[in-house]
Amino acid sequence: MFSLDNSCRYWLYNKSVDMRKSFNGLSGIVTNAMSERLRSGDVFIFANANRNMMKMLRQEEGGLVLYSLRLDMGRMRIPTAEGEDVISTGMAYENVIGMVRSAIDSPYVRRMRLLAKRL
C-alpha cells in the first residue's frame, strides 16, 4: 500500500505534460501514447515543461494511486531521451530518487530556500 521501491519498474514519459491532468488524463497517456498496460503495477512518471512538478501514476490493489511533487524553487534534472521518437524511458529506482534529489540538494537552491524561510 502506497509503496515505491526497487521492486517496481519505472517509466518516464519523455514529453512535457499539463499538470492539470489527473487519473483519467494520465492513464490515457499511458495506454495511448506510451502503449503500456496501466494495470501492470509499473510506475509511470510525468513532468511539466518547467521541470518543477512531477506526477507518478501506479495501479495498486485498491485502485489508482497518484503521487505528486511540486518544488518551491529549482528544477528537477530529468534524463533526456536518445531520440526524439522515444516516448518512454525505463528507469531504475535510484535514478528516480536522484532526479528529485538533484534539485533538492543543489547548494544554491538550498541557500535560497533558507533565505526565503527567514523572511
C-alpha positions in Angstrom: 0.0 0.0 0.0 1.5 3.3 -1.1 4.9 1.9 -1.7 7.6 2.8 -4.2 10.7 0.8 -4.0 13.2 -1.3 -6.0 10.6 -4.0 -6.9 8.7 -1.6 -9.2 9.5 -0.7 -12.8 9.6 3.0 -13.6 8.7 4.5 -17.0 9.4 8.2 -17.7 7.2 9.9 -20.3 9.7 12.0 -22.3 7.4 14.8 -23.3 6.1 17.6 -21.1 2.6 17.1 -19.6 0.0 19.5 -18.5 -0.1 19.0 -14.7 -3.8 19.7 -14.5 -4.3 16.2 -15.8 -5.3 13.7 -13.2 -6.1 10.0 -13.1 -8.0 9.8 -16.4 -5.8 12.1 -18.4 -2.6 10.5 -17.3 -3.9 7.0 -17.7 -4.9 7.9 -21.3 -1.3 8.9 -22.0 -0.1 5.6 -20.6 -2.4 3.5 -22.8 -2.4 5.6 -25.9 0.9 7.4 -26.2 3.2 5.1 -24.3 1.4 1.8 -25.4 1.8 0.4 -21.9 -0.6 -1.5 -19.7 -1.7 0.6 -16.7 -2.6 -2.5 -14.6 0.9 -3.9 -14.8 1.9 -2.4 -11.5 4.6 -0.3 -13.1 5.0 3.4 -12.1 4.6 6.0 -14.8 6.4 9.3 -14.3 5.3 12.6 -15.9 6.8 16.1 -15.6 5.8 19.5 -16.8 7.8 21.8 -19.2 9.3 23.8 -16.4 10.5 20.6 -14.6 9.3 21.9 -11.2 6.3 19.5 -11.0 6.2 15.7 -11.3 3.4 13.1 -11.0 3.7 9.4 -10.7 0.8 7.1 -11.5 0.5 3.5 -10.3 -2.2 0.8 -10.2 -2.3 -0.8 -6.8 -4.6 -3.3 -5.2 -7.3 -0.8 -4.2 -7.1 1.3 -7.4 -5.0 4.0 -9.0 -2.6 6.0 -6.9 -1.3 9.4 -7.9 1.9 10.8 -6.3 2.5 14.5 -6.9 5.6 16.6 -6.2 6.0 20.4 -6.7 9.2 22.1 -6.0 9.2 25.5 -4.4 12.4 26.5 -6.1 14.7 24.9 -8.6 14.2 22.3 -11.3 14.5 18.6 -11.5 17.1 17.1 -13.7 15.2 14.8 -16.0 17.1 12.5 -18.2 16.7 13.2 -21.9 15.8 10.5 -24.5 18.3 9.4 -27.0 15.9 10.1 -29.9 13.0 12.4 -30.5 10.7 9.5 -31.4 11.3 7.8 -28.0 8.1 8.2 -25.9 9.1 6.5 -22.7 12.3 5.5 -20.9 12.8 2.8 -18.3 14.4 4.0 -15.2 15.9 2.4 -12.0 14.6 3.4 -8.6 17.9 5.1 -7.7 17.6 7.3 -10.8 14.1 8.4 -9.8 15.3 9.4 -6.4 18.3 11.1 -7.9 16.1 13.0 -10.2 14.3 14.6 -7.3 17.3 15.0 -5.0 19.3 16.7 -7.8 17.1 19.7 -7.4 16.8 19.5 -3.6 20.5 19.0 -2.9 21.7 21.9 -5.1 23.7 24.2 -2.7 22.4 27.4 -4.4 18.7 26.2 -4.2 19.1 25.1 -0.6 20.6 28.5 0.3 17.7 30.3 -1.5 15.2 28.2 0.4 16.8 29.0 3.7 16.8 32.7 2.9 13.1 32.6 1.9 12.2 30.9 5.2 13.8 33.8 7.1 11.6 36.4 5.5 
